[in-house]
């Protein structure tokens, strides 16, 4: 049985870019035969930036609700909050920290990106890669889906686990990155990569009027309605093409090239597509956001299952360390 593990930071409601680029591909992976999928909300990691307890709780609930709404099967896989199993994660963090050289952490992107502003760097951010390694090897994951920008941290996780094994024996499973070269970069409303940081995202869970307003904010050029337009240079068309059926994409392309079709028409079509395509997901998201008990039941069941594996790994680690 192959184990695939994915950790998602509790950074708020996932947007269209998250859903198309990460959530749906990960759910597809979890549906493969002979595969166990571990999905956890990395709320301990989120504490490096989120300092408000209510915000962290709300973000965690939103992320969990979105994954369930998009079709992640929490009953046949593993679905849990990192913080509810924090004892195991942080204990293994300490053991692995004692095998991790300082220069490795100083070279991590998460640290180097802020190294010119050290007052902004807390110890949690500095040791982030070690906790990430603990998150992974605690559940003996074989593969971790990552983007190209995250490859370095995954390689560090593998190196940290390998260092432990060299000292104490082959106890930990060494994870491998699972990089999908076809992963889409989803454009935001301004054309750059969709991101909360740029405030250029589309939230598919918004009410109807707010969603339409968000889509109408997509930047377009000033080509008059009656003139032909280049669909390949238009953000609205690019987003439409990522979701629509091929026949509908072809029809919209023809409309652009023929002329007499405005960007307002295209945005309305994109809105109607998103509103219909994610109707079920929106209903389920709202259900889990409103019914905290239903969401809590799913998470607690997953935490109990995941806890059994974490407990077994920690027992094995303690044994080779001479603590049992």
PAGURO-252704 format. One record per atom (N, C-alpha, C, O): x, y, z. Coordinates in steps of 0.02 Angstrom, whole numbers, plus 50000, padded with zeros to 5 digits. Layout:
N
XYZ;...
//
This chain:
324
500424994050000;500005000050000;500445006350000;500885007050043;500335010749953;500715016949947;500375022449988;499765023349986;500775026150025;500505031650065;500705038350036;501295039650023;500205042550025;500305049349999;500075054250052;499535053550079;500485059250067;500325063950120;500325071050094;500775073150057;499825074850113;499765081850094;499585086050156;499115084450192;499965091350167;499815095950222;499595102650194;499905105350149;499055105250221;498765111550198;498765116650255;498475115350307;499085122350244;499085127450297;498395130450307;498005131050259;498245132250368;497595135350385;497625142750371;497675146850417;497605144450306;497685151450286;497035154650262;497055160050233;496475151450273;495835154250253;495495150050200;495715144550185;494945152650173;494555148950124;494965147950060;495205152750031;495025141750037;495375140549974;495005143949916;494395144149914;495395146849870;495095150249812;495135145849751;495365140149754;494895148349695;494865144449633;495555141749614;495605136049590;496085145749623;496755143349607;496965137449650;497255132649624;496815137649714;496965132049759;496585125749738;496855120249738;495955126749720;495525121049703;495745117649639;495805111549637;495865121649586;496065118749522;496785116249523;496945111149493;497225119849558;497935118249556;498165113149607;498675109849597;497805112549663;498035108149717;497505103249742;497635097249746;496925105849760;496425101549793;496165096049747;496195090149766;495925097749689;495645092649644;496165087549621;496015081649619;496785089649604;497295084749586;497455080049645;497565074049634;497475082649707;497625078549765;497065073549778;497185067749796;496455075749769;495875071249778;495895065649726;495735059949741;496085067349665;496135062349612;496665057149631;496565051149620;497225059349659;497745054749681;497485050149736;497655044149738;497085052849781;496825048949838;496345043449816;496215038849854;496095043949756;495605039049731;495935033349694;495585028849670;496595033349689;496945027949656;496915021649698;496935022049760;496865015749667;496855009449705;497535008349739;498045010849717;497525004549793;498135002949831;498485009149856;499105009349860;498095014349872;498375020549897;498025022749960;497415022649964;498415024750010;498155027950070;498345035250068;498935036950059;497865039650075;497995046750070;497915050050139;497405049250172;498425053750159;498425057350222;498375064750207;498815067650176;497825067750228;497735074950220;497665078150288;497215076450326;498115082850304;498065085950369;498075093550363;498375096450318;497735096750410;497725104050414;498335106050457;498365104450516;498795109650425;499425111350459;499345117550502;499645122750489;498935117050553;498795122850594;499375124750640;499425130550661;499805119950657;500405121750695;500875126050652;501145131050676;500955124250591;501365128250545;501075135250536;501445140150531;500415135650534;500085142150523;500245147150578;500195153150568;500435144650636;500575149050693;501185153450682;501285158250718;501595151850632;502175156150619;501965162950593;502335167850598;501355163250565;501105169650538;500445171850568;500315177750575;500015167050585;499355168750612;499405169050688;499585164050720;499245174850717;499335175850789;498675176450827;498685177350888;498115175950792;497465176650824;497125169850828;497045166450777;496925167850888;496635161150898;495995160050858;495905154750829;495555165150858;494925164450822;495035163950747;494705160150712;495505167950722;495665167750651;495925160850631;495735158050580;496365158050673;496645151550659;496105146150660;496095141750617;495645146650707;495095141750711;494635142350650;494435137250621;494475148550631;494035149550573;494375147150509;494045144050467;495015148550502;495385146350443;495405138750438;495315135850384;495525135550495;495555128250497;494895125250475;494875120550436;494345128050500;493685125450482;493545126550408;493255122150375;493745132250382;493625133650311;494015129050265;493745126550216;494645127750282;495055123250241;494775116150243;494715112950191;494605113850302;494325107050309;493665106450271;493555101450237;493245111450277;492595111350243;492675111250167;492305107750132;493165115050142;493275115350070;493505108650042;493275106549989;493955105250078;494195098750053;493635093650052;493565089750005;493225093550104;492665088950105;492165090750050;491895086250017;492045097050041;491565099349990;491795097449920;491385095949877;492445097349909;492705095749842;492765088249830;492965086149775;492605084249880;492565077049868;493085072749902;493125066849886;493485075449948;493965071149983;493585066250028;493155068350068;493735059850021;493395054650060;493755053650126;494265050150130;493495056750178;493815056350244;493715049650277;494075047950325;493235045750253;493095039250285;493585033850263;493775029650303;493795034050200;494255028950175;494985031250178;495445027150169;495095037750190;495775040350196;495895043050266;495535041150313;496385047250275;496555050050340;496495057650336;496795060850293;496105060450381;495925067550379;495975070250450;495575068250493;496445074750464;496575076650533;496905083450539;497185086150491;496855086250599;497205092450616;497865090850649;497895086850695;498385093950625;499055093050652;499065094350727;499395090850765;498715099550749;498735101650819;498435096450866;498625096150924;497965092450842;497645087450886;498105081450898;497965077350942;498635080950859;499135075650869;499815078950882;500335076050866;499795084850910;500395088950918;500935085550960;501525086550948;500725081551009;501215078151051;501685073851010;502295073851022;501415070150963;501835065850921;502255069950872;502845068650863;501945074950841;502305079050792;502885082750824;503435082850797;502765085850881;503285089950911;503815085750946;504395087750952;503625079750970;504135075350999;504625073150945;505225073250955;504355071150887;504795069050833;505185075050806;505755074250784;504885080850807;505245087050788;505885087650828;506405089150799;505855086550893;506445087350935;506975082150917;507565083850912;506775075950909;507265070750892;507605072250826;508215071450819;507215074450777;507505076050711;507925082350713;508415082950677;507725087150756;508115093350762;508825091950784;509295095350764;508905086850825;509565085050851;509995081650798;510585080150810;509715080350740;510085077450684;510145082350625;510415080650572;509895088550635;509865093250581;510385098850589;510365102350639;510845099550542;511355104750548;511075111750536;510615112750495;511345116550571;511125123550564;511155126050493;510675129150470;511695124850455;511735127550387;511155125350342;510945129050298;510905119250353;510355116850313;509745121350323;509415123250275;509585122950386;509005127050400;509115134250377;508645137550354;509725136650383;509875143450361;509815144250285;509755149750260;509845138550249;509805138750177;509095137550150;508975137750090;508635136250196;507945134950175;507615141250147;507725146750173;507215140350094;506885146050063;506455149850114;506435156050113;506105146250157;505655149450204;506025154250250;505745159150273;506665152750263;507075157250305;507435162450263;507445168350280;507735160350207;508145164850167;507735170650139;507985176250131;507095169250124;506665174450096;506575180350145;506405185850124;506685178950210;506605184150260;507255185750298;507245189450347;507795182850274;508425183550312;508685190650314;509105192350356;508435194850268;508645201950271;508215205950319;508325211850329;507715202550348;507285205750398;507215200950458;506675198350472;507765199850492;507795194650544;507305196050601;507115191450637;507115202250609;506635203850662;505955200650648;505545199850693;505835198850584;505205195650565;505245188050570;504735184650561;505835185350585;505925178150586;505865175550657;506255177350701;505365171250669;505315168050734;505625161050731;505755158550676;505735158050788;506065151550791;505645146250755;505905141550726;504985147150756;504545142450722;504665142450647;504665137250616;504765148450619;504895148950547;505575145750531;505645142450479;506065146750574;506735144050562;506735136450563;507055133250521;506355133550610;506345126150616;505765123050577;505635117050583;505435127150538;504865124750497;505025118350458;504615113750459;505605117950424;505755111950385;505805105550428;505665100150404;506015106350491;506075100350534;505385097850555;505265091850556;504945102550571;504265100450587;503935097350526;503565092550531;504085100150467;503815097250406;504065090050396;503685085650377;504695088950411;504975082150406;504615077450455;504455071850438;504505079950515;504155075850565;503445074250543;503215068650551;503105079150514;502425078150489;502395072350440;501915068550438;502905071850399;502915066950345;503115060050369;502765055150357;503695059650402;503955053050420;503565049950478;503595043850488;503205053950515;502795051250570;502285046250543;502115041450578;502055047250482;501545042850453;501825038350398;501455035250360;502495038050394;502845033650348;502585034650276;502455029850240;502525040950257;502285042550190;502815040950138;503405042250148;502595038050082;503055036550027;503135042449980;503685043749955;502585046049968;502605051549921;502255057749949;501755057149985;502515063549932;502215069949952;502145074249889;502645076349861;501525075549868;501435080049810;501665087149827;501435090049876;502105089749786;502355096549798;502425100249731;502515097149679;502385106849734;502535110849676;503285111649671;503655109949717;503515114149614;504235114949604;504545119549656;505125118649675;504155124449680;504425129149729;504495126049798;504815128949842;504195120249809;504225116849874;504705110949874;504795107549924;505015109749817;505435103749810;506005103849860;506185098649888;506305109749871;506875110149917;506685107649987;507065103950018;506115109850013;505915107850080;505795100350085;505955097250136;505515097450033;505405090250034;506065086450032;506145081350066;506545088949994;507205085849993;507545086350061;507895081850082;507425091950095;507695092750163;507375087650210;507715084850252;506725086550203;506385081550245;506705074750236;506825071050284;506845073050174;507165066650159;507865066250189;508055061150218;508245071750182;508935071850209;508935071350285;509355067950315;508455074650317;508415074550391;508245067450415;508545065050463;507775064250382;507585057350400;508165052550387;508285047950426;508525053650332;509095049350316;509645050050368;509975045050386;509755056150393;510265057250445;510075053350508;510505050450541;509435053450525;509205049750584;509325042250574;509575038850619;509165039750514;509255032650500;509985030550503;510145025050526;510425034850479;511145033150481;511385032450552;511845028550565;511095036150597;511315035950667;510985030250706;511305026950746;510345029150693;509965024650736;509675018450701;509345014350732;509795017850635;509525012150599;508945014150555;508665019550562;508765009750509;508255011250459;507555010750490;507195005850481;507375015950525;506725016250559;506225020450518;505645018550511;506455025950491;506015030650457;505995029350382;506505027950351;505405029950354;505315029350281;505525035950249;505315041350271;505945035650198;506185041650165;505685043750111;505555039950064;505395049650118;504875051850070;505165054150004;505735056650001;504785053449952;504985055749886;504495061149863;503895060749877;504735066249827;504285071349801;503875068649743;504115064549703;503265070749739;502825068949683;502655075449648;502205079149669;503015076849595;502935083249559;502575082149493;502815078449450;502005085249487;501605084749426;501795090649381;501625096349395;502155089049327;502395094349282;501825098049247;501915103449220;501225094849247;500655097849212;500225102149258;499705104649237;500445102949321;500045106949367;499935113949339;500405117249316;499315116149342;499145122549312;499325128449356;499265128149418;499555133749324;499635140149360;499005144149344;498885145949287;498605145449394;497955148549384;498035156149387;498255158749438;497855159649332;497915166949334;497395170149379;496825167849383;497595175449413;497135179249454;496785184549413;496875184949352;496375188549446;495985193549410;496415198949377;496185202649334;497055199349398;497515204349368;498005201149320;498425204549291;497945194549310;498385191049262;498975187649293;499255182949264;499195189849353;499735186349387;499445180249424;498835179449426;499875176149452;499645170049485;499135171649539;499235176149580;498575167949539;498045169249587;498295167949658;498575162649673;498205172849701;498485172449769;498115177149816;497925182649797;498025174949878;497735179449928;498205185349940;497975190949954;498855184149935;499345189349948;499255195249899;499375200949918;499045193749838;498965198949787;498235201449784;498085206049747;497805198349824;497095200149825;496795200049754;496425204449735;496975194849717;496745194249648;496385187549636;496375184949581;496085184949689;495805178249687;495045178249677;494715183249688;494795172449656;494075171449649;493865166049700;494115160449699;493395167949743;493145163449795;492505160249770;491985163549766;492525153849753;491945150549724;491385149549775;490825147949756;491535150549839;491035149449891;490645155749908;490215155649953;490785161249874;490425167449886;489685166949865;489515162849823;489255171049896;488565171549872;488555174049800;489055176749775;487995173249766;487945174549694;488165181549674;488595182249630;487895186649705;488055193549686;488795195249698;489105198649658;489055192849753;489765194249769;490225190649721;490745193349701;490045184549702;490455180849654;490455184349586;490985185049555;489875186649564;489825190149501;490245196549502;490595198149454;490215200149557;490605206249564;491355204749560;491735208549530;491565199249591;492265197349590;492485195749519;493035197749499;492075192249481;492245190349413;492255196549367;492665196949321;491805201149380;491795207249339;492415211549350;492565215849309;492775210349405;493385214249419;493985211749379;494515214849382;493915206249342;494465203649302;494685209049251;494275212049217;495325210149247;495605215249202;495545212949129;495695207249113;495345217549086;495325216149014;495555222448977;495605227849007;495705221748912;495945227648876;495355231848851;494775230548868;495505236948812;494995241748792;494725240648721;494425245148692;494825234648695;494565233248627;493805234048626;493465231148667;493545237948579;492815239048576;492435232448565;492705227648537;491815232448586;491395226448582;491365223648512;491415217548503;491285227948461;491165225548393;491785222648360;491725219048310;492385224048387;492995221748354;493205214748378;493035212748433;493575210948335;493835204448355;494335205248413;494645210548421;494405199948452;494855200048509;495275193748510;495075188548484;495865194248540;496315188448545;496165184748610;496345187248663;495855178948607;495675175348668;496285173148709;496255172748770;496835171748674;497425169248709;497765174548753;498175172848795;497585180848744;497865186148785;497385188548839;497525193348875;496805185248845;496295187648891;496225183148952;496175177048946;496225186249011;496205182549074;495545178749081;495545172949102;494995181949064;494335178749071;494305172349029;494065167149052;494545172748967;494545166748924;494995161248953;494805155448951;495575163148979;496025158149007;495695154549066;495755148449071;495355158149110;495005155049166;494435150649142;494345145049167;494055153049093;493505149149065;493775142549036;493465137349045;494345142849003;494635136948970;494865131649020;494915125749003;495015133749081;495235128949132;494665124949161;494785119849194;494055127049151;493475123949183;492975121049133;492685115749146;492885124349077;492345122649030;492495116348989;493065114148984;491955113648959;492025108248911;492325111048846;492265116948832;492655106648808;493005108948749;492545112348699;492735117348668;491935109748690;491475112748642;491305119948662;491255124348619;491225121148727;491065127948750;491665132548743;491595138548730;492265129748753;492875133648744;492935135848671;493095141548656;492805131148626;492845132548554;492345137948534;492485142348494;491745137448563;491225142448547;491435149448571;491345154348534;491705149848632;491925156348656;492505159048615;492535165048601;492955154748595;493525156948554;493265159948488;493495165148467;492775156548457;492485159048395;492165165948406;492205170348364;491825166648463;491495173048479;492005178648483;491895184148458;492575177348516;493105182348522;493365184348453;493435190348438;493495179348411;493815180748346;493335183948297;493555187548252;492685182548305;492195185248258;492045192548270;491895196248223;492085194748333;491895201548350;491155201848368;490775197148358;490955207648396;490275208248418;490145204748484;489575203648504;490685202848517;490645199148581;491105202748630;491705202948620;490805205548682;491195209548728;491465205548787;491265199948800;491935208748822;492215205448881;491685204548935;491725199848975;491195208948936;490645208248983;490255201748971;490045198449018;490165200048907;489825193748890;490235187748916;489965183048943;490895188248905;491335182748926;491345181949002;491345176349028;491345187549038;491345187149111;490685184349137;490685180549186;490135186049105;489495183249125;489495175649113;489235171849154;489775173549057;489815166349042;490255162749094;490095157249115;490815165949113;491255162949163;490895162449230;490945157349265;490535167649249;490155167449311;489655161749311;489615157949359;489265161149258;488755155949254;489075149049256;488795144349286;489655148349225;490005141949226;490225140149297;490105134549320;490555144849331;490795143549399;490205142349446;490235137949488;489685146349439;489105145649483;488795138649477;488595135649527;488745136149415;488445129649404;488925123949419;488745118949450;489555124749397;490055119449405;490185117749478;490285111949495;490175122749521;490345121649592;489725122249637;489795123749696;489145121049610;488525121549649;488515116649708;488365118549764;488685110449694;488685105349746;489215106849798;489095106249858;489805108849775;490355110549821;490165116349867;490335116249926;489825121249840;489615127049879;489115124949933;489165127249990;488645120649915;488155118249964;488485114350020;488315115350079;488945109950003;489295105950054;489745110250097;489785109250158;490065115150066;490495119650105;490085123350157;490275123650216;489525126050137;489095129750183;488825125150237;488755127150295;488685118950219;488435114050268;488945112950323;488785113250382;489565111550303;490085110150353;490285116350392;490475115950451;490255122150361;490415128350396;489885129950449;490045132750501;489265128150435;488715129650481;488625124150534;488435125650591;488745117950514;488645112250560;489335110150587;489645105550560;489565113450639;490225112050666;490285104950692;490815101950689;489735102350718;489745095550745;489885090350690;490255085550701;489585091350632;489695086750576;490425086850554;490715081650539;490705092850550;491405093450531;491865090450584;492345086950569;491705091950647;492115089450702;492105081750704;492615078650721;491545078850688;491495071550688;491965068450637;492305063550651;491995071550577;492445069050525;493175069650547;493575065050539;493345075450576;494035076750596;494255072150654;494805069450653;493825071450703;494005067250761;494095059950741;494545056550768;493685057550696;493755050650673;494425049850637;494765044750646;494605054750597;495245054450562;495835054950609;496345051650599;495765059050660;496305059950709;496415053650750;496975052050770;495885050050762;495955043650798;496325038550756;496765035050781;496155038250691;496505033550646;497235035450637;497675031250641;497355041850624;498035044150613;498455043450676;499055042050673;498135044450734;498485043950797;498775037050810;499295036450841;498435031950786;498675025150795;499345024150758;499795020950784;499385026850698;500005026250659;500555030450690;501135028250695;500385036650710;500885040950741;501165037850805;501765038150818;500725034850844;500925031750908;501415025950894;501905025050931;501275022150842;501715016550825;502405018950805;502905016150826;502425024150763;503075026850741;503475029550800;504075028250805;503145033350844;503495036250901;503755030650948;504295031250976;503375025350955;503595019750996;504235016650967;504695014951004;504255015850901;504845013150869;505435017850876;505995015550888;505325024250868;505855029150875;506125029350946;506735029350957;505675029450994;505895029451064;506325023351080;506805023651118;506135017751050;506505011451064;507225011951041;507675009951078;507345014450980;508035014850955;508425020350991;509045020250992;508065025051021;508405030351059;508555028151131;508905031551168;508295022351149;508405019851216;507935022651268;508085022551328;507365025351246;506885028451292;506335023751314;505895025651353;506335017551289;505815012851309;506095007551355;505735003051378;
//
